[in-house]
């Protein structure tokens, strides 16, 4: 789940090297528990008003060193403003907390739309693996904000208008096949179990089942989900392509515009991902055009 950003460096070979007019660093979107969580804004020379929020996340770990200016360059070249969001890293911060953090980031971007020169009604979200999972959670849980909140950020909507992501976990209750519990799959249990609970070895079966349902975006989809593009390698052993196929089935049944790009022979990340990233940018250009 941590190879996504590195794999996308090849995008620099497909696009000119730099289109960012400016970069606004370390914008604090949340202060919590003595920590500050930040995002960087990459502004294009010729903005089109559309914004792509990129969740910097692999294995629900996030760090400023993972901010990828190459991805911003590619999107800036097409006029998109890019916001790269760093969230609290597991195991200190559990996935339920992280979900709330990234939802707050969307509210913050919308509340500061005028400052960043963007259209608050044309925001898309992207990420890979855990970042894709969090993107879907944002889409599924989007709301209009709290009009009575004292905090102006909390008054802003957390909705996004489009999603374009790579190989996301979507249903921890059916992970790789019907009835297979994700947290019982060794690769997930050993590698990421403590991202969900303080101690995976002592967590009750009931608690894990509850979390698996609460954190499975495919179980939370409604007709208000934004248009969604998924990209997945058909040989992915960490996040089975079944996860994207299942999500597409549910979105299709709900009448939500959606598409799955299957990449033959590829596992969980590949060097030429820049090609599919261009597909994602074109998806955003189609569904964020207003």
C-alpha positions as a printed NumPy array, in Angstrom:
array([[  0.   ,   0.   ,   0.   ],
       [  3.009,   2.336,   0.252],
       [  4.247,   1.959,  -3.345],
       [  1.637,   4.121,  -5.031],
       [  3.446,   7.462,  -4.992],
       [  6.752,   5.937,  -6.081],
       [  5.1  ,   4.081,  -8.94 ],
       [  3.538,   7.281, -10.255],
       [  6.858,   9.071, -10.699],
       [  6.792,   7.862, -14.331],
       [  4.1  ,  10.461, -14.916],
       [  6.876,  13.022, -15.21 ],
       [  7.902,  11.336, -18.465],
       [  4.436,  11.87 , -19.923],
       [  4.059,  15.533, -19.006],
       [  6.306,  18.54 , -18.839],
       [  8.114,  18.831, -15.556],
       [  6.5  ,  21.794, -13.823],
       [  3.202,  23.601, -14.22 ],
       [  2.629,  24.751, -10.654],
       [  2.291,  28.513, -10.403],
       [  2.78 ,  28.353,  -6.661],
       [  2.708,  26.   ,  -3.698],
       [  1.118,  26.95 ,  -0.414],
       [  2.615,  24.702,   2.268],
       [  1.477,  23.485,   5.649],
       [ -2.07 ,  24.795,   5.804],
       [ -3.467,  23.595,   9.148],
       [ -6.89 ,  22.047,   8.596],
       [ -7.242,  20.463,  12.037],
       [ -5.769,  20.745,  15.519],
       [ -6.442,  17.683,  17.623],
       [ -4.888,  16.18 ,  20.734],
       [ -1.91 ,  18.501,  20.686],
       [ -1.151,  17.788,  17.017],
       [ -1.686,  19.858,  13.88 ],
       [ -2.725,  18.237,  10.583],
       [ -1.819,  19.994,   7.373],
       [ -2.291,  20.104,   3.626],
       [ -0.375,  21.663,   0.732],
       [ -2.059,  23.515,  -2.122],
       [ -0.536,  23.404,  -5.614],
       [ -1.918,  26.191,  -7.804],
       [ -1.689,  25.975, -11.611],
       [ -0.617,  28.843, -13.847],
       [ -3.997,  28.75 , -15.595],
       [ -6.618,  27.434, -13.134],
       [ -9.84 ,  25.933, -14.458],
       [-11.628,  26.206, -11.096],
       [-11.593,  22.458, -10.494],
       [ -9.805,  20.978,  -7.488],
       [ -8.394,  17.52 ,  -6.873],
       [ -7.871,  16.559,  -3.234],
       [ -5.182,  13.879,  -3.068],
       [ -5.159,  11.864,   0.146],
       [ -1.538,  11.063,   0.956],
       [ -2.034,   7.616,   2.451],
       [ -0.621,   4.111,   2.162],
       [ -1.649,   1.496,   4.694],
       [ -3.405,   4.356,   6.524],
       [  0.043,   5.843,   7.164],
       [  0.594,   9.422,   6.048],
       [  3.646,  11.667,   6.137],
       [  4.774,  14.937,   4.584],
       [  7.644,  13.099,   2.89 ],
       [  5.018,  11.317,   0.78 ],
       [  3.686,  14.523,  -0.776],
       [  4.276,  14.084,  -4.499],
       [  4.875,  17.228,  -6.55 ],
       [  4.989,  15.14 ,  -9.761],
       [  1.309,  14.271,  -9.342],
       [  0.548,  17.937,  -8.775],
       [  2.486,  18.906, -11.901],
       [  0.471,  16.519, -14.037],
       [ -2.865,  17.825, -12.771],
       [ -1.7  ,  21.467, -12.794],
       [ -0.847,  21.075, -16.481],
       [ -4.566,  20.517, -17.129],
       [ -5.616,  23.487, -14.981],
       [ -6.545,  21.607, -11.803],
       [ -5.673,  22.988,  -8.406],
       [ -4.253,  20.121,  -6.324],
       [ -4.544,  19.775,  -2.56 ],
       [ -2.423,  17.058,  -0.956],
       [ -3.693,  16.081,   2.494],
       [ -1.599,  14.479,   5.245],
       [ -3.602,  12.694,   7.954],
       [ -2.737,  11.086,  11.281],
       [ -0.789,   7.853,  10.819],
       [ -1.757,   4.498,  12.269],
       [ -1.256,   2.853,  14.695],
       [ -1.388,   6.039,  16.782],
       [ -4.514,   7.193,  14.957],
       [ -7.097,   4.541,  14.178],
       [ -8.923,   4.396,  10.861],
       [-12.225,   5.763,  12.304],
       [-10.302,   8.856,  13.478],
       [ -8.546,   9.165,  10.118],
       [-11.876,   9.094,   8.291],
       [-13.045,  12.083,  10.324],
       [ -9.748,  13.889,   9.71 ],
       [ -9.955,  13.626,   5.917],
       [-13.615,  14.632,   5.953],
       [-12.535,  17.721,   7.902],
       [ -9.918,  18.394,   5.207],
       [-12.65 ,  18.552,   2.549],
       [-14.632,  21.005,   4.682],
       [-11.502,  23.131,   5.151],
       [-10.772,  23.274,   1.425],
       [-14.354,  24.294,   0.667],
       [-14.426,  26.88 ,   3.466],
       [-11.241,  28.435,   2.033],
       [-12.205,  28.169,  -1.623],
       [-11.998,  31.921,  -2.218],
       [ -8.485,  32.099,  -0.776],
       [ -7.288,  29.232,  -2.971],
       [ -9.064,  30.488,  -6.075],
       [-11.242,  27.413,  -6.578],
       [-14.882,  26.587,  -7.183],
       [-16.296,  25.035,  -3.97 ],
       [-18.767,  23.018,  -6.045],
       [-16.132,  21.329,  -8.205],
       [-14.016,  19.204,  -5.878],
       [-12.817,  15.676,  -6.602],
       [-10.879,  13.273,  -4.397],
       [ -8.187,  10.733,  -5.258],
       [ -5.791,   8.311,  -3.605],
       [ -4.442,   4.809,  -3.86 ],
       [ -5.083,   1.754,  -1.705],
       [ -5.808,   3.18 ,   1.778],
       [ -6.12 ,   6.593,   0.132],
       [ -8.699,   5.088,  -2.203],
       [-10.586,   3.583,   0.732],
       [-10.656,   6.952,   2.491],
       [-11.806,   8.645,  -0.725],
       [-14.781,   6.287,  -0.924],
       [-15.569,   6.884,   2.747],
       [-15.657,  10.632,   2.029],
       [-18.002,  10.008,  -0.88 ],
       [-20.275,   7.743,   1.133],
       [-20.453,   9.956,   4.225],
       [-20.626,  13.368,   2.554],
       [-22.929,  15.834,   4.276],
       [-23.936,  19.489,   4.032],
       [-22.177,  20.622,   7.195],
       [-23.567,  21.891,  10.472],
       [-25.162,  25.33 ,  10.017],
       [-25.219,  25.948,  13.791],
       [-21.54 ,  25.107,  14.403],
       [-19.32 ,  27.75 ,  15.975],
       [-16.421,  26.642,  13.81 ],
       [-16.889,  28.018,  10.266],
       [-15.1  ,  24.98 ,   8.82 ],
       [-17.672,  22.658,  10.35 ],
       [-20.394,  24.656,   8.628],
       [-18.959,  23.689,   5.237],
       [-20.041,  20.618,   3.298],
       [-17.841,  17.51 ,   3.205],
       [-19.3  ,  16.383,  -0.134],
       [-17.161,  15.818,  -3.228],
       [-18.368,  15.87 ,  -6.825],
       [-16.204,  13.067,  -8.249],
       [-13.906,  10.227,  -7.167],
       [-11.023,   8.679,  -9.111],
       [ -8.845,   6.14 ,  -7.258],
       [ -6.511,   3.147,  -7.401],
       [ -7.119,  -0.369,  -5.937],
       [ -9.186,   0.473,  -2.825],
       [-10.405,  -1.875,  -0.092],
       [-14.188,  -1.507,  -0.239],
       [-15.765,  -4.298,   1.833],
       [-13.991,  -5.864,   4.805],
       [-16.896,  -8.279,   5.32 ],
       [-16.432,  -9.871,   1.873],
       [-12.716,  -9.587,   1.223],
       [-11.784, -11.585,  -1.858],
       [-15.012, -13.562,  -1.849],
       [-18.449, -13.779,  -0.184],
       [-18.239, -14.005,   3.603],
       [-14.426, -13.791,   3.823],
       [-13.689, -11.472,   6.734],
       [-10.906,  -9.062,   5.886],
       [ -9.461,  -8.849,   9.373],
       [ -9.026, -12.62 ,   9.363],
       [ -6.954, -12.513,   6.17 ],
       [ -3.331, -12.897,   7.38 ],
       [ -1.876, -10.114,   5.221],
       [ -4.369,  -7.603,   6.599],
       [ -4.516,  -8.889,  10.156],
       [ -0.751,  -8.891,  10.609],
       [  0.02 ,  -5.773,   8.608],
       [ -2.902,  -3.505,   9.389],
       [ -4.979,  -4.958,  12.202],
       [ -3.75 ,  -2.41 ,  14.727],
       [ -4.809,   0.371,  12.368],
       [ -8.36 ,  -0.409,  13.449],
       [ -8.087,  -1.302,  17.153],
       [ -5.491,  -0.833,  19.931],
       [ -4.585,  -4.536,  19.901],
       [ -5.81 ,  -6.875,  17.192],
       [ -4.946,  -9.878,  19.381],
       [ -7.308,  -8.898,  22.188],
       [-10.09 ,  -7.212,  20.204],
       [-13.382,  -9.054,  20.423],
       [-14.891, -10.71 ,  17.379],
       [-17.963,  -8.536,  17.822],
       [-15.903,  -5.333,  17.806],
       [-14.035,  -6.335,  14.659],
       [-17.263,  -7.237,  12.885],
       [-18.77 ,  -3.896,  13.882],
       [-15.741,  -1.969,  12.598],
       [-15.631,  -4.028,   9.416],
       [-19.159,  -2.903,   8.59 ],
       [-18.674,   0.723,   9.658],
       [-15.484,   1.08 ,   7.605],
       [-16.606,  -0.739,   4.449],
       [-17.597,   2.059,   2.057],
       [-19.387,  -0.349,  -0.294],
       [-21.854,  -1.047,   2.522],
       [-22.488,   2.69 ,   2.914],
       [-23.095,   3.659,  -0.713],
       [-26.274,   5.562,  -1.543],
       [-27.678,   7.132,  -4.693],
       [-25.945,  10.38 ,  -3.711],
       [-22.472,   8.902,  -4.274],
       [-20.478,  11.018,  -6.739],
       [-19.352,   9.622, -10.121],
       [-16.616,   7.117,  -9.322],
       [-13.718,   5.711, -11.346],
       [-11.723,   2.746, -10.003],
       [ -8.41 ,   1.461, -11.367],
       [ -7.24 ,  -2.01 , -10.312],
       [ -4.653,  -4.594, -11.381],
       [ -6.176,  -8.03 , -11.918],
       [ -3.271,  -9.755, -10.117],
       [ -3.434,  -7.671,  -6.931],
       [ -2.754,  -9.994,  -3.991],
       [ -3.074,  -7.429,  -1.189],
       [ -6.37 ,  -5.851,  -2.244],
       [ -8.169,  -8.314,  -4.541],
       [ -9.732,  -6.836,  -7.677],
       [-12.964,  -8.332,  -6.349],
       [-13.076,  -5.297,  -4.042],
       [-13.408,  -2.915,  -6.969],
       [-15.724,  -5.229,  -8.863],
       [-18.031,  -5.427,  -5.858],
       [-18.043,  -1.62 ,  -5.52 ],
       [-18.884,  -1.164,  -9.186],
       [-21.767,  -3.628,  -8.921],
       [-23.253,  -1.692,  -6.012],
       [-22.749,   1.712,  -7.613],
       [-24.277,   0.498, -10.872],
       [-27.315,  -0.867,  -9.034],
       [-27.761,   2.554,  -7.403],
       [-27.576,   4.332, -10.75 ],
       [-24.327,   6.149,  -9.908],
       [-22.043,   6.901, -12.889],
       [-19.061,   4.604, -12.424],
       [-16.324,   2.746, -14.275],
       [-13.67 ,   0.138, -13.509],
       [-10.41 ,   0.138, -15.456],
       [ -8.854,  -3.318, -15.112],
       [ -5.111,  -3.428, -15.759],
       [ -4.108,  -6.969, -16.859],
       [ -1.207,  -8.672, -15.119],
       [ -0.597,  -5.903, -12.581],
       [ -0.428,  -6.259,  -8.808],
       [ -0.643,  -3.621,  -6.065],
       [  1.079,  -0.794,  -7.941],
       [  3.122,  -0.765, -11.168],
       [  5.71 ,   1.549, -12.755],
       [  3.434,   2.75 , -15.568],
       [  0.577,   3.949, -13.359],
       [  0.925,   7.406, -14.85 ],
       [ -1.067,   6.169, -17.851],
       [ -4.073,   5.365, -15.66 ],
       [ -3.573,   8.555, -13.666],
       [ -4.255,  10.422, -16.887],
       [ -7.508,   8.455, -17.142],
       [ -8.377,   9.681, -13.652],
       [ -7.585,  13.279, -14.599],
       [ -9.838,  12.979, -17.633],
       [-12.583,  11.548, -15.405],
       [-12.327,  14.596, -13.184],
       [-12.32 ,  16.893, -16.18 ],
       [-15.566,  15.25 , -17.34 ],
       [-17.418,  15.277, -14.013],
       [-16.092,  18.478, -12.441],
       [-16.699,  20.667, -15.471],
       [-19.852,  22.082, -13.882]])
